[in-house]
Structure formats: C-alpha cells, structure tokens
C-alpha cells in the first residue's frame, strides 16, 4: 500500500447494502485506506417514496446489526446527503467517497448532484453495483431498447449477458479511521455513532404494533445468511410447485434481506447453483433463479420508466373507470383490515399486518380482489403494501401492482380475475393457512372453510359463527363484480378505437 493510500480516509456511504460480505464499495475502500462508514436517513429527497412504518422498523434492526459488525463506529445521520456528505468529507478530510448504486429515480438524481459537488472539491467519487445481478443498461434488446416482456428479458438478455460476478468475501481487515480525529465542528456535525445516534433517527414506532412482526423475523447479515442456508436445504427442493402453497415452507423469505442489502442477489444466485441439488430438483433451481430474474426485471422497468409508481405503462389505463365514493372507502378499509368475508383474502391481509410479509401467491389473490372485484385503483394497494411490508421496494412494489392491475409490462391480462374461493381450495385445501390467520372460522369443516357465505346455517352454528357478527358477510358478489370489471375494461377499447 502506498504512503498516499495509508493516509487516505475513505467515506463509505452505506445505503441498501447493509452488509460486509460482497459489498463492492466497502471492499475497494478497504484496499484504498482507512474508512469512515456512514448511513444517512434521507427523508428530505424521498418525498412520497419515504419508507413506511414496517420498513423503518426493519431498518432500525439492520443498522444496529451493521453497527455492531463495524465495532460501533458506524456514523448515523439524518437529513439531506447533498449537504451532509460534503460536510462529513470535509470534517474527516476524506480523499474518496464510495457507495453502491441505487436505482430509484429520486436517488439517481440526488446521487448525480452529490458526485458533481464532491468532485468539484477534488474528492474522488466511485460507485459500484452491489444490488443487482446485472445493471439495467447491460440488459437491452438488439436494437438498444429496454425489454417489456419478462421471458425474453431473462433468457435473451440476462442469461446471455453472462454469469453474474462471483460474490466478494468479507474484507479481512476493515481499518476504520479513529473517529476521535474527525473535526466534527468544522462540518457543523455532532459525533453520531452508537445506539444513541441510531435512536435519534426515531425509526421505531411509538406504539408497539410491531411486536408480532418482531417475533416473525431475524434481521441483519448473519440472519440473512442463515435464512439462505435454511432455504437451500429445506425450501428449494420442491420449490417450483411448493411455492404456490402458502402453508408450506417452500418460499425463501429473502425479499427484505435483499431489499436492505443484508445479502446480495449474487450470493443467493451462486450459492443456490452450488447447493449440489440432484437432477431431480433442477426445475426448482431454475424457478428460483428466474424469481431473482423477476427482481431484475422490476428494477429495469423502474429505471427505464421513472414514473412507474404513478402512471400505468399501458396508456389506455389512464382512462380506466375506477370506483370511488364513500362506499369504496368502506370497501378499502375492509380489505386493509382483512374483513372482506373471503377467508383467503382476509388471511393474507392479516398476515401482512401481523408479520410485515405476505406469501406471493396470496399477494396476487388479494391484489386481484382489490383492483378487479372491488375495482379500486391499484395506487391504494401500492400505498398500503408500501407502509406494511418489511420488503417494500419501489421497483418490485410498483411493477407488481401494475402487473396484477393488467396495466404494466408483461402484465397479467385484466380479464384474468383470481377467484379467491377457488384459489384457496386449490392452494390451501386443508385450510392450514386460513386457520392460522382467521381463527374465528377455524372450526368450519374444510368443505365450507373457503366460502363461509355458502355454508349451511347448521354448519355455521356448529362452528360458532354468525355471519355479520363474528365474521363478515362477503362484501362483494364475485360473479357480479367480475362482470363489472370486464365491462369497465371493455370501455377502454371504445376509447382506444372510437368509431
């Protein structure tokens, strides 16, 4: 290491990469000089994309874990990084600032401004890919445009772009600069390290609604590693079909760990391929890798469509006749609370509230129910998930809601309406998932559990159920609402092709 490198102080800006292993910015910084690790909570530039309650709870735990791994020397700040990063760089006389890239539109704009400001002060700035398997601009069609359909995106774009880079190991030596030598006064900053600094971010809710969520998760890099190990041993064999059954343990539950960067998609990809599965489980592995591909596709859609959270990719849906009025507000509230009278929908919405997570098959069912049976704008579902999910991710959340609404890229056709009764009969036949989250109907026989509104009065009485009192009446007629949704969709064609 050169004398210049020995004297260098490198600001490492942690963002959605709260880990030490396979962290390109950290790895290069550790090879360059002493590091000053910093996290900045930015509620200034995020606007409507500011983190929801469940994400803030997770972030608090994840930052505590990262700080511990960094010997309690993680600098934790809140405010505008466009001001704070140059101030901190000046205070610690940093020669370099390094970070891993984020892909939300507001972050891209902000980060460009920060790069320009730092470079104008003769500070070297380097950014890296620490969050995706491939950069969005690396996966394009032959004509240089972005893909709009997943299968060619993954097969012709991703897989032909080459194997994702091998994950980097955790740096052997993380030489953290003595924070006592930082001239905090010159930067008009306070010494912001340790648990007190983290508590000042006020990420934890005042009301302890998160307690059941805390029981459902372990947070941090070590927890992410452990979760991936468990999934590869127990969940991946049988994943292709088993992932559709919410009562079965065939989902990875890695999404929040990936979002916050406690584990990288490269680690998940390469460790899955190295798991030594027999040929019998080859399709399971392919399916899991394609799910990582869907995550890449969502980020590509957001990168090339910065208005994805607000506007439908398919222009005709700007004119869709969504329902409104007080009745719709009441329907939305019933959906949010898991009080629709449709057990699979209610189980999913209660799982979301209690754990900050929802099984993917059930996400499709509750989404379809909201936008098609209730004909409420997908923005309502997007906003509720954003606040309640621990894996709330702007790219995944926006793309997924546009997919289920039928208005996005490679979307589920609008005329495909998931029937919550037949879906639960098929994918939760014994009612294990429903009974775990909707205990008030647990005593119903399997035959009637999926549709209590169809059960004979004698069966309801034996199960101690009074519809409208102990469990809601169905808030909508499935057949009528499906017809209304299809009629609404047909009205778009008259807008598209006026005679």
Secondary structure, 3 states (H helix, E strand, C coil): CCHHHHHCEEEEEECCCCCCCCCHHHHHHHHHCEEEEEEEECCCCCHHHCCCHHHHHHHHHHHHHHHHHCCCCCEEEECCHHHHHHHHHHHCCCCEEEEECCCCHHHHHHHHHHHHHHHHCCCEEEEECCCCCCCHHHCCCCCCCCCCCHHHHHHHHHHHHCCCCCCCCCCCCCCECCHHHCCCCCCCCCCCEHHHHHHHCCCCCCCCCCHHHHHHCCCCHHHHHHHHHHHHHHHCCCHHHHCCCCCCCCCCCCHHHHHCCCCCHHHHHHHHHCCCCCHHHHHHHHHHHHHHHHHHHHHHHHHHCCCCCCCCCCHHHHHCCCCCCHHHHHHHHHHHHCCCCCHHHHHHHHHHHHHCCCCHHHHHHHHHHHHHHCCCCHHHHHHHHHHHCCCCCHHHHHHHHHHHHCCCCCCCCCCCCCCHHHHHHHHCCCCHHHHHHCHHHCCCCHHHHCCHHHCCHHHHHHCCCCECCCECCCCCCHHHHHHHHHHHHHHHHHHHCCC
